[in-house]
Every structure is written in C-alpha cells, then in structure tokens.
Amino acid sequence: MTFSPIALPPSRRRLALLALALGGFGIGSTEFVTMGILPQLAQGLLPELATTDPEVANGTAGHLVSAYAAGVVVGAPLITAFTARWPKKRLLLVILAWVVVAHLIVTMLTTFNAVMIGRFLCGLPHGVYFGVASIVAARLMGPGSQSRGGAFVLGGLTVANVIGVPFGTWVGQQTSWRSAYLIVAGVFALTFVAVALFVPAAPGNPHASVLTEFRAYRRLQVWLTIAMGAIGFGGWFAFYSYISPIATEVAGMPESWVPLVLVVTGLGMTVGNLLGGRMGDRSIARTVFTAFGIMLVMMLLGQFVLGLRYPGSFFVLFLFVFIMGVGSSMLGPPAQSRLMQVAPGSETIAAASHHAAFNMANSMGAFLGGLVVASGAGYLSTLELGVWITLTGVVIGAISFGIDLRPRRERVPS
C-alpha cells in the first residue's frame, strides 16, 4: 500500500504534524480523564448512591466511559464512509468544531443520563479524526512510514496521559468534574486554530463512495483484525477504567496521588507508542504478540502483588502501571497498520475502524469491569477478567496471522 506524499518544507511539516498530534492530545485527554475523575462524577451525578455505596456508584459511573466508547464505535465507520470524498483538512476542521461544542454542552448538563448521552456525542468523531489525521501524517512523513505516521498522531494521545489527564484529574478533584471537560474543550479549540494555520490542504478521494468504503468489511481479515483489537485491548480497559479507586481503595494511596499514578501510566504509554511505531514498521505480528505478552504477564502478577500493603507497595503500583502502559500502547500502531494492510483501497475507513475497535474494547472493558466491581468481587477482579479477555484477543490474532502464513506453507515442496 502506498500513499501520495505531501511535500512541505521541514519546518512547516513539523508544525503540521504537531497540530495533528495536538488533536490526539485532546482526544486522549477527554477519553481518559473520565477514569481519573470517576469518584467525582459519581458524587456529582449519583450523590445518593455515592453516599450509601461508593463502590456501586463508581461502577455505575464507569458506564460513562462505555458511553463515550460507544460513540466512537458508531461514528468511526459511518462518518468516515459518508465523508470519504471530503477534503481532509475541511473534515478535520468540522470534526474539531463538533467536539468543542459537544464538550461545552456536557459541562452544562445536570443528570447522569444526560451526561451519558453527551459523552456518546463527544465520542462520535473520535475515530474519524484519528483515521484522517493518521493518513495525512503518513503522507507528510513519506513512504515507508505508515506505522510511524500513525504513532505520531497517537503520540498526542499518549502524551495526554502524561500531562492532560493528570492535570484534568487534579483540576476535577479541586473544583468539579465539569472543569476537566472545559479544559478539554479549550484544547480542541486550540487544535482547530493550529490545523487551520499549519495543516496543508489534502484532497479527498473523488472515486470514493459509501459502498466502496464499506467494501473493506467484506474481507474476513478485516473482521479478524477488528476483533483482535476490540477484544484484546479490553483486558487493559477493564483494569484502567478503575485505576482511581484501585490506587486509593486497594493500594491505600491518598487521593492527591492519583494524578501522579496517571502521569506514570502516561509515560509508559508514550514509551509503548514509540516502540510500537518503530517495531511495527519492521514486523507487525511480532509487535502485536509482544504487546499482548507484556499485558498478560503484568495482569497475572498484579492479582498477587497490588493488594498487598507493605513498605514500597506504592512503588510496585507505579512500576505496574508503567509497564502495563507500555504494553497497551505498543499494540496501537501495529494494530492500525494491520487494518490498513488488510483493507487496500479503503485505508481511511480502516484507520478509523482501528479506533472503533480500540473503543469497543474500552466500552466492553469498562462495562464488564463495572459489573464485576458492582457485584462485590473487588477492584482487583478486573485483572482476572482482563487476563481472559486478552487471551481471547491473542487467539484471534493468531488465527489472523496464521491465515497469512498458510499460502506460504502451501508453496513449500513436501
């Protein structure tokens, strides 16, 4: 698969890439800050339940994570298909205007159900932005940089977990959950200006249509790759959706330390994203299974070590979330490249579908994790759940890559 490169002077190219990554920063902030302010959302939107049963209230508030992710799942393929002919820059600007308005609306809502609908609307353009921005970044970076182009845009998301999410969590703890989403709206407004100024015009595909875009979904390998991501990522989200109460209720940390836990997680995700981009351009399969392996080992170990309180136990949690962050984000760039690889001619919707798959995992992981937490099994039960979810993703990935190897084996003389 090849992309038509976009030629720019080096300084202008860097500014354009940074503008695209800033959008990833905003999306990472809005997607993950909910997990950091989960107790504040529960207290603000479910006050009676939060007073009588905080664990059930936090599990219920976790459905706001699922609502956003559901918006991504619905919006990524539909909006991408219906806007395939649009010039890429215009589409990016429309998306950014949408998310600014949607986040401002959420800050004015007062009931749990209304906020849940608002979060769904915030999520609708998420996958489209990443899909289009990844394609533009790959064209800016030139041939042979498919994984690294996607990794650069995803880099904004991982940096959000180092800066945006911890800062938004701290502000939400000090003031109100509404302040966290107001900050996100400001980031997207700044991104709108940066994209308008620095990202060059990039034409859409004049031959594209809804039918040609959706043709990608006729391929078995596309569905297997989507399933690998949608299920394989779910183990991470089953745990990470409840990182705030795990840090405070399980590890015994003061609430003021939660932003620092998120910073360390974000640093791990940043390292993992860089590794995934570089390793993915060399071997997609090897990178995917390395990432799965890291997550499985850590989830198995975490069940035994995170619940213990002893001198240095806080350090163990920091080390755990850092390595888990590496494994989870290492999976992103090669998984996106894999989807674009198995859907030639429909690369934009394939790239968007990666983020739909990622958020299917987010929605499923947060929802199933919420069920086991609300059942009284405890927050660490999310790790046991995560092992089984991730193992299912590994099996699906093995089937998908195994299909690639089958013709090669058939050519080998017996």
Secondary structure, DSSP 8 states (H G I E B T S, - for coil): ---------HHHHHHHHHHHHHHHHHHHHHHHHHHHTHHHHHHHHSHHHHHH-HHHHHHHHTHHHHHHHHHHHHHHHHHHHHTTTS-HHHHHHHHHHHHHHHHHHHTT--SHHHHHHHHHHHHTTHHHHHHHHHHHHHHHH-TT-HHHHHHHHHHHHHHHTTTHHHHHHHHHHHS-HHHHHHHHHHHHHHHHHHHHHHS------TT--HHHHHGGGG-HHHHHHHHHHHHHTHHHHHHHTTHHHIIIIIS---GGGHHHHHHHHHHHHHHHHHHHHHHHTT-HHHHHHHHHHHHHHHHHHHHHHTT--STTHHHHHHHHHHHHHHHHHHTHHHHHHHHHHSSTT-HHHHHHHHHHHHHHHHHHHHHHHHHHHHTTS-TTHHHHHHHHHHHHHHHHHHHHHHHHHHHHHHHS--
